């Protein structure tokens, strides 16, 4: 019960007018960016990083926590009303949610998603309180070799599991690590990849990388695809739920929470996989299977709970290990480091007040979000009427200001532009952005642990193997890396047993089916927070995804 | 020669449409209903849904007026689009709805109606909101 009393202490700390104001600001901004497709919490946190340099660390963390949770709420509004997911985590919500909206049940869809998000967020945050200290107790005994292995799992996980192809994932990861390498070697003082420029000697600031890739890259991408027909608004009343809707929603909410939390906590989990799993589970367990594909409320309730629970789950490795499992967490990690706080297992012992206050603020933010979203969802949808040029002009302004504010060097602006072009090129060629950000932020940490492990054994490679934790991690890495080979071998063996050599089913062959996993969801080039292109998310699931998948990126008329 | 109506899915838009139907009867000319939505926003409140436009076409035809419904989905300026279509179709009159705007609102967003009134080469019939 130590944790609970510590949490109550956190509540006592967080309830000051200033802190509550920042929590409110965070959830408002978070919901707004969640509603707008293409602008996600990761980009927003990156844009706000330089602005929060002047704030105390507590308040900026409260702000970021609010944005992170808020993004999950806002994304569903766009999914339901527009059939265009506001966030990659709400792709699945659009499947049933938009069908509900078209049959005049938009209010119920919005209500079940807001209440489900609240319940999942609350349970998830409670689980952080219970689980996180246990993870810390375990992690505190880990040495550099173990951390090296854990970071390696995060690298391989983000690169291989998320995104459309492994090659692209690893390419993005290596680009990120390369960007993280630029600067002065911390052991020998050697200049690396600086090309003799004194501006690069002091490492590339994470703000410049994140803002360049997320904000400038996205703005260029949108500018290249500016023309696009507008959609008609679906009118909504006040969101509410009937008794029958409650009865059909509460089980999916709990199941979604149970699926989302663990997936958020493991590296490469993210919110996309658990939302798909939740959708499939609900479809299987539903008493009204005939309604699926026509607007079943379970198909909205489950995934919406899952994405909020996974947002809560993300906080566990972030606070306990200093390990980000998605892009927003990666940037929050960078923010922590910029305050001179070293994230890791010692965070809870060194800065207990900060950690508990952040968790308490998540509870409060979650409550604010319910109040803000349940009655106001139609108001939030009005944000979608903002002309894109205004929006992206604002983003570019903040991006340039932020990049310049880091060091006051014009050089950083050129760097920002170059990284923006890189971000654009990555979107153009379908490279996921998340591995790059993770590589850039964890790369230097990885190197530090690698150096330290090797130093303790005097350069002997056996020092890298460490204890059982490291072995398990390396085992996971090897399995993930060799999976295509294993899968192929299994298929060969199966075929041998069947005795039918033939052409094979090919159903699970890589690239055999090019359909979008999110069948029925618009395959929209800029929904995509490309960090985790949603259309590829369901690769392993799409065989069982209902409806016809249309690989063509043409836009379907919403009202046809 | 045609009568061009700038249609939006609001009560004012319906009033505009009624005025347009009367006008085309009086002039014994075809009616051209234009709905314009901008292509630089995700959602345009002025965009009429397909079934909405179908209903307009059906209703006006029932009233015995020859009608054509056009949806413009390119560009960012409804005034420009309407005046251009009017020029192309050689419209004899443009019927638009006129909403009350605050001076500040006009200053910031500009007034589509004002631009049509000034730019159109044919007479413009403006329907007032109060009449809706």
Interface residues (C-beta under 8 A of the other chain):
Chain A: X36 X37 X82 X84 X226 X227 X228 X229 X230 X231 X232 X233 X381 X384 X385 X386 X387 X388 X389 X557 X559 X560
Chain B: X37 X38 X39 X40 X41 X42 X43 X44 X45 X47 X48 X49 X50 X51 X73 X74 X76
